[in-house]
Amino acid sequence: MSITATAQQVLSPETLWKLGRVSALGISKDGKSIVYKVSTPAVAENKSNSKFYIVPVTGGNPVEVQETETKDLVADKNVSPDGNYILSSQEVKTENVLGKDFYPELDKSEAQIYDGLDYRHWDTWNIGTHNHVFYTSNKGNKVTPIDIMKGEPYDSPQKPSGGDEDYIWSPDSKNIIYVSKKKFGTAYAMSTNTDLYEYNIDTKTTKNLTENNPGYDTYPAFSPNGDLTWLQMKHDGYEADKNDIIVSFKGMKMNLTANWDGSVESFKWSVDGKKIYFTAAVDGTIQLFEVNFPGLTKIAVTVKQVTSGDFDVHAIVGLSGDNIIVSRTDMNHADEIYSYNLKKKTFTQLTKTNDETYSKLALPKFERRYVTTTDGKKMLVWVILPPNFDKTKKYPTLLYCQGGPQSPLTQFYSFRWNFSLMASQGYVVVAPNRRGMYGHGQAWNEQISKDWGGQSIQDYLSAIDDVAKESYVDKARLGCVGASYGGYSAYFLAGIHNNRFKSFIAHDGVFNTQSMFGTTEEVFFNNWDFGGPYWDKNNAVAQKAYNEFNPINYVDKWNTPILIIQGGKDYRVCIGQAQEAFQAAQLRGIKSRFLYLPEENHWVLKPQNGMVWQREFFKWLKETL
């Protein structure tokens, strides 16, 4: 009886927020172990606690270690190859912004003064400080660290989320390669043009290595043979452009993935320098690929898919013999670390942080479904079915609208938009790989740009209408949920859905494309996706974005309950979007609720806020579906 009862437990918000979150720190110096961290939310204390472990690369029981020990176990990439120097970064004051900067005698002033955009970014206001890269002696001498960007009002690491992947040593320890977008104010907000810069520690001079490329240049790394390698996007202002692997070899910049119809997420060189392993989205998953490096030979460059299956291969931790160490997840399981044997073509799970918890749960089942779209294309739709699914019953069903708008809808495991959790509460979840999703070719991904309310919206309706034909779907209880572009989708569909849905949930969604353009901090994003500013009346593409594709113009058709969620520090999709939507719903007499999270940004990061989010999410669905 106890075994049967245990097996009937299902994932709850409380259990979700007790799961350990695994992140690999690297392979040990001797190549025998994986060093990793497990962060576990402590909801009562509203924080996360971390523990550190090592586990053999061949598998076995993990051993807990102290955080201080991990620094000795894993090679520090920030130490120069000759061991003489170490890299670091810190914020430095580079410009006057605060009232007291200009008027020292008014030191209690809270004023902030700007002459250009980039006055705030992501969730932080610009107070005149920028991230800079420093190097100093690694010999224990008391030497003042040297700021290699001294006086420059630019960032490296890049804000908001860049880290030490933005700077590396050259193999000869003479140069520092770093990533920076050396634009200021309004020009910064209009551009994605990051470049790779090379700083020579002897001459104290800097040169731009990617000056001719107008788009993103990121993630510098050196091959075992000393060839600088990085990821590159071609177009300025297009943050979701095709991401290619570039190798600088004998004065040439070789694009290894130019003829491959996909976009690279991360990469790692093989030990012998003959190939590069990388991850990329494909057909609703993220898989491991390889591309050979021919150098100057006439051997053709060939991209091969290495792994396959209904899971996501995330970060490539490193290589150990015939094994590649990666993190892996699927819709029912949070990230764990795996070893993939290149010869045997098999995975070995190295960490089992949450296996005991999952063993006590009846988990949902996810299925692939291919739906014909209104323009005759085949679209992958993930369908997630509740635990202990009974096809003779009818289930309330949720259409999930992915954000981005260009991002892969794969086998991810979110601690907020968690398909396993939604299905475990008794909902069928329909998750379409609509236009704008990586993994189905670059043309499919790009089609959503300047077409927010067009084919992608029709893709959503094609998906829900197709799945709703199943006998197990209660067509009288359909809901629509999403965040960011998914929130936009919920707002837009609320005005055109023709009574398909009984409930909507929109989190940090774009409600008014015109005010979005006027308030978002990364102007390049809307400039590209909307086709230009709203005041350009002669721009037919832009005017379509601000009129035909603007959810605010369909509010007169709203007739369905809607939950609106907004982070107070979301400067990408600002609070006014949610306020406008909630005010419209309330004044039209539509059942609506506003969940405001003052200290959260575009995400929900604090444990107790995360729990409130989950409880309100399912409370709303229970009330309205």
N, C-alpha and C positions, 0 to 999 in steps of 0.2 A: 504494500500500500504506500509506503514512504517513497519507494522508487517511482511509482506511477505519479504521485503528487509532485515530486521534484521535477519530473519530465514535463509537467504541464505549466511550469513557470514560464513567463514570457518576459522579454526585455521591457524594463520600465525606465522612466527618466532618472529615478534614483539610482538604479543599477548602472545606467549609462555613465552617470557622473561619478561612479566609483571605479571605473575601468582605468587601468594603468595606461599611460600614453608613452609608447616606446620610441626613442630616437637614438640612432647609432652615432657614436662619437668617432669611431674609426677602428682600424685593425691595429693590434699591438705591434710594437717595433719588431718583435721576434716572429711576427706573422702567424702566431699560433692561436690568438684569441680575438674576439670581438669585444670592444668596450662600448657600453651603451648606458643610457639613462632612462629611468622610468619615472615620469611625473604623474602623480595621482592627486586629483582634486580633493580638497578637504572643504566640503561645502559649509560646515559649521564655522570654520575659521575664514572662509571666503578667500582661500588661496590654494596653491598647489604645493605639494611636498615632493621632493626628488630623492631618489636613491640611485646609486651607480653600481654597475655589475660588469663582470667579464664572463664570457662563455667560450669554450673552445670552438674553433672554426669547423671542426669535425662533428660538433654537437656534444651535448652533455649537460651537466647541472651548472647553473650560473653561480658565481661567487660574488657576494657583495663586497665592494671596495669603497674607500673614502674618496670624495671628490678630488682631494689633493693628490691622491695616488694616480688618478687618470692622466694627469699632466705628464707623469713619468712613463706611463704605459704606452701612450700614443705619441708618435712623432709630431712635433709642433711645426706646422707649415709656415708659421710666422718667424721662425728662426732661420736666418740665412744659411744656405748650404755649407758655407765655411764655418758656421757657428759663431761668427763674430758679432752679429747684430740681431735684433728682434723688432718686428713690426707691431704696431698697435694703432688704435685710432681714438680720438676724443673730440668733443665739441669745443670749438674756439670762437671767441667773439670776433666777427669780421666786419660788422657794419652797425651804424647807429640806427636804431628803430624805436627804442623806448623814449618816452618823454624826458626821463631823467638823463638819457644819453645826450640829449641836446641842451637840457637845462638842469645841470647838476644840483642847483640850489633847490629844485623842486623834486626832491628825492622820494617823496611819497606819491607822486603822480603815477597813475595807471595807464597813461596815454600810450598809444602805439601809432607811429606815423610811417606811411608807406608812399612811395612814388611809383610803384609798379605792382603787378600781380605777383603771385607766389608769396602772398602775405600769410597764407596758411596752407598746410599740406597734410592730407589724410586725416589726422586727428590732432594736429599740433599747430599753433600759431608761430610764425617766424618772429623770434625776438632778437634777431641779429647774430645768431650763432650758426656755424656750419661744422659738419664732420670733416676732420682732416686726418691724413695718414702721417704717422710719426715713425722714426726708427731711432734706436739707441743701442748702446753697447750691451752685449749679452755676457760680459765678463765680470759683472758685479761692480764695475766702476761707477762712481757717482757722476754720470755724465748727463747733461741736459738733453732730453730728447729733441730731435731735429724735425721740425714741421716741414714736410716736403711741398706743402701748398701754402706756405706762409703768406698771409694777407689776402688770399683769394676767397671771394664770397661764393664758393662752390663746395659741393659735398662729395666726399668719398670716405666711407661707404655711402651709397645712395640712400636717400630717404624716400619712403618711410621705413623700409624693412631690409635694407642692405646690411651685410655683415662682412666678415673678413674674407669672404669669397671675392670681394671687390678689389683685393690687392694681394700680390704675390712677389716673391723674389725671382730674379733670373737665375739660371743654373750656376753662373759664375759669381754670384753674390754682388755684382757691380751695379745692377739696375733693379728698380722697383717698378712693377707694372701695376697701374691702378685704373679703376673705372671712374669716370666723372662726366657729368653733363655741365660743361663750362658755359652756361648761359645764366642770365641774371634777370630777376623780376618778371616782366610780362613775356620776354623771350623764353624764359625757362618754362612758364606755364603753357606755352604754345608748342613745345618741341619734345621729341623723344630722343634727340641726338646725343646719346652718351658715346664717349670715345674711350679708347685705351691709350693711356699716357705712359711714357717711359721716363723715369727720373734716374739720372746717373749720380751715384753718391760721391763720386770724385769731383766731377765738374759742377755739380749742383744745378744742372740744366735739365729741362724737360722738353720732350718732343711728343707730338701727337702721332700715334701709329696708325690711326684709322680715320684720318682727316677727310678722306674722300667718300666715306660712307655716311649718308645723312640720317640713318636710323639708329637703332640700338646696337651697341657693341658691348657684350657682357661676358662674364665667367671666363676670365683668362686662365690658361693653364699651359704648362710646357710638356711636350712629349718626352719620352725617355731619351730621345736624341737631341733635345733642346730646341724643338720647333714650337714657337708660340701658337697657341690654338685658342679659339674663342667662339662664342655664339653671336650671330649677326642677323639683324633685320634690316631690310633695304630702305624702307620708306620712313621719312620723318613724319611724326604725328600719328603713326599707326602702331599702337601698342600690341595688337594681336596679329601682326604680320608673320609670314613664314619665317621660322627661326632655323638658320643653317649653321653647319659646322665649318669654320674657316681655319685653314692651317697656313701659316707663313713659312714658306719653304724656299730657300735659296733665292730670296728677293721676290718671290711670287706669292700671291694670296690665292690659295686653292680652296674652292667651295666644294666640299666632299658630298654634300646632300642637295646640290642645286637641281639635279634631275630626278630627285625622289619626291613624290607628291605627299609630303607630310611636314610636320614641324617638330623640331627637337626640343626636349625639355631639359635634359641633363646628359653629361657624357663623361667617360673615363677612358684614358689610353690603356691599351694592353701593355704588358710588361716589356714585350719585345719591340714595341713601337710600330708594329705592322698593321694594326687595326685600332679602331675606336669603338667602344661599346656605348650605346646611348639609349635613352628611354623616349618614347613618343606614344601618343594616342593612336589607336587603331580599332575601328569597329566597336566602340563602346567600352574599350579597356585601355590600359597603358601597359605596353610590353617592352621587352628588351630587344634592341636591334644591334647589328654590327655593320660597320663600313670599313672596307680595306683602305689602306693608304699606299698608293703606288709610287709616290715620289715622282721621279722623272721618267720612270719606265712607261712602256706603252700598255701596261696592264689596265684594263677598264676598272673604273670605280664602281663597286657593286654594294648596294644596301641589302642586307638580309635580316629577316625577322628571326630572332633567336628563341623567344618563348611564346607560348600561346595558351589561352585558357580564360575563363571568366574570373579574372582577378586583375588587380593593378600592381605593376612593378614600379615602385617609387624610386627613392634615392639609391644610386649605386655607391655603396660604402667603399668598396675596393676589391682587389683581386688577390686570391691566395691559391697558387698552383693552378689547378684546372677549375677552380671555383670562383664565381663572382658573388660577392656578398651584397645583398639588396634588402630593402624593406618591401613588404608585400601586404596587400589588404584586399578585402572584398566587401560586398554590401552587408555581410553578416559579421565581419570580424575587423577589429581595429588593427593598425599596423603592427606587424611583428617582423623580426629579422630572419631572413632565409639565406641559405647557400644554394646557388644553382651550379650544378656540375655540367660544364660545357661538353664533356665527352659522353656522359651517361644521359644528358638532357633530363635530369631530375632535380627536384627541389628537396632540400632538407630544412625543416623548420628549426632554427637555433634558439629562439626565445619563445616562451610559452606563457607570457605574462598573464593573459586573460583566459587561458584554456579552461581552468577550473570553473570560472564563472559561466562561460559559454556551455560547458558540459551539463549544466543544470537547467538550461533554457531550451524550450521548444522554439526553434528558429524559423523565420519565414523562408519561402522558396522564391527565387527570382528566375524569370523566364525571358528569353529573347522572343521578340515578335517583330515581324517586318510588315509595315503598313504602307500602302500606296498613297502618296501625297496628291494634292490637287493638280500638280504639274507633272504627274506621272512618274515620280521618282520612288525608289524604295527607301524607307526610313526605318532605322532601328528604334524600337521602343522597348525599354525595360519595363516589365510588369512584375511587381513584387506582391506576393500572395501571403495572407496572414498565416501564422503558425497553425498547424492542425487544420489546414484548409479543407473545406467541404464544398465541392462544386455544386452540390444540390441546394446550398444556402445562397442568400443574397447579401452582399456586402456593400457598405458605403465606400465610395471610390474617390481618390484624390488625384487630380492632374497636377503633377509637379512641374513647375516652370523654372528652368535653370537660369542662373545669373550669367554675367560676363560682359556683354552678350556673347562673346566668343571665348568659350571655355569647354573643355571636354566633359561630357556626362558619362562617366565611366563607373568602375567598381569602387568608388570612393566610400569612405566611412567617416561621416561627419558627426561631430558632437552637438550639432544643432539640427541641420536638415538630414536626419538619419532615417533612411528608408526602412531599415530593420525595425527601428522603434515605431515608426508610423504603422507599419504592417502589424506589429505585435499588439497594437491597440485596436486591431480589428478592421483596418482599412486596406483595401486594395490600392496600390500606388502605381500610377501610370507615369513613366518618365521618358519622354520622347527625346531622341537625338535630333532635334529640329535644326534648321539652318543656323549656322554659327557655331556648330560643334566641331572641334578638332577630331581627326581620326577617320574622316570620310572624304578626304581630298581637300585641297586648298580652295577650290571653287565653292564647294559646299560650305566651308567655313566662312568665306568672304561674302557670301550672298546676303548676309544680314546687314552688312554695313550700308547705311543710308536707306534701309528698308525695314526699320524696326517693326512697323505695323503691317507689313506685307506678308511675304510667304511664310515667315517663321510663325506668325500668328495662325495662319491657315494650317501649318504643320501640327500645332497644338490641337486644333479642332479635329483634324484628321485622326490623330492618335486617340483622343478620348471617344470620338464617335465610333471608331473601329472596336476598341476594347469594350465599349458599352453594349455591343451586340451580344456579348457573352451572357449566358443565363445567370451567372453568379454575381453580376454587377447590378446593384440597385440603381436604376437610372433616375429614380426620384431623389437620390441622395448622392449627388456629385458635388465635390468641392474643388476649388482651384487655389493653389498655394505657391508662393515663390518670393525670392528676395532679389534686390538689385534690378537687373533687367527682368528677372522673374517677378519682381514686384511691379515693374512697369507692365508686364504681361497681364498680371491680375487686374490692375487698374483698367487696362485697355479692354480686356475680355469682359469686364463687368459692364461695359457699355455696348457690346456687340454679341453677347453669347446666346441671345434668343432663348433665354430661360433654361439653358442646359444645366446651370449650376445653382445650388442652393446656398453656397457659402464661399466667401473669398478671404484669403489672408495675404496681405502685402507687407513685406518687411523691407525698409530702406529702398523703396521703389521710386522710379521716376513717374511723377504724376503730371507734371507740366513741363514739356520739353523746352519751352521758351525760358521759364525761370530757372530750369536746370542749367541751360547754357549761361545764364547770367550769374550763377552762384557757385558752380563747381570749381574746384581749385586746379584741376588738370584740364585746361581749356582744349588742349590738343585732342582729347578723347571725343568730346562732343563736336569739335570742328570736323573731325574725320567721320564720325558715325552719323552726324546730322547733315553733313555736306556744307556747313558754313554757318554764319550767324543769322539770327532771326530777322535782322534789319535789312538783309540783302534781298530786297523784293524781286529782283531780277533772276534770282537763283531758284529755279523750279524745284531742284532736288531738296534744297534746304527748306523751302516753303512747304513742301510735302511733309517734312519732319515736324514742322511747327503747327501744322493744320490737320491734314488727314491722319497723321500718325500721332497726334497729341491726345492722350487719354482725357484731358480736361474738356475736350470738345464733345465728349460722349456721356457726360455726367447726367444729362437730361434723360438718358435711357437706363440709368442705374435703378435697380429694383431689388437688390440682393444684399443680405447682411455682409458686412466686411469688417475684419479686424486689421487695424493698421498699426505697425510696429516701427519704431524709429530710434536710432541712436543719436544722442545729443552731440557727440563729437564726430559725427560722420560729415566730413567736408567734401566728400565725393558726391554724395546725394544728400543734400542738406535738409535740415529739419523742416523747412518751409514746404517741401514736397508732401510730407506727411500731414502737416497742418492744413494745407489746402484741401487735401483729400478728405480728412476727417471732418473739416468744417462743411464741405460740400455734402457729405453723407448725412451729417446731423441736420443740416438745414433742409435737406430733402426728406427728412423723416425716416431715413433708412437705419435699421438696427446696425449700430457700429460701436466700436471700442478702440481706444487709443492706448497702446502700451508704449510708454516713453521710458527710455533707458539713458539718463542724462550723461553718464560717464563712459558709455560704450561708443565705439566707432561703427564702421560698416559691418563689424563682427560683434559677437557677444562673447566676451573673454572671461569675465569674472564668474566663479562657480555659482554664487547665489542668484545672480542675474540670469545665468543659464538655466537654473532650475525654475525661476519665475517664467522665463520664456517658454519652457516646455509645458509647464502646468497651464499657462494661459492659452497656449496653442491648442492643447487637447480639450481644455475646458470649452473653448470657443466652438470647436468641432462638435463636441457633445451637445452643446446648446443649439447649434444651427443645422447639423446633419442628423 
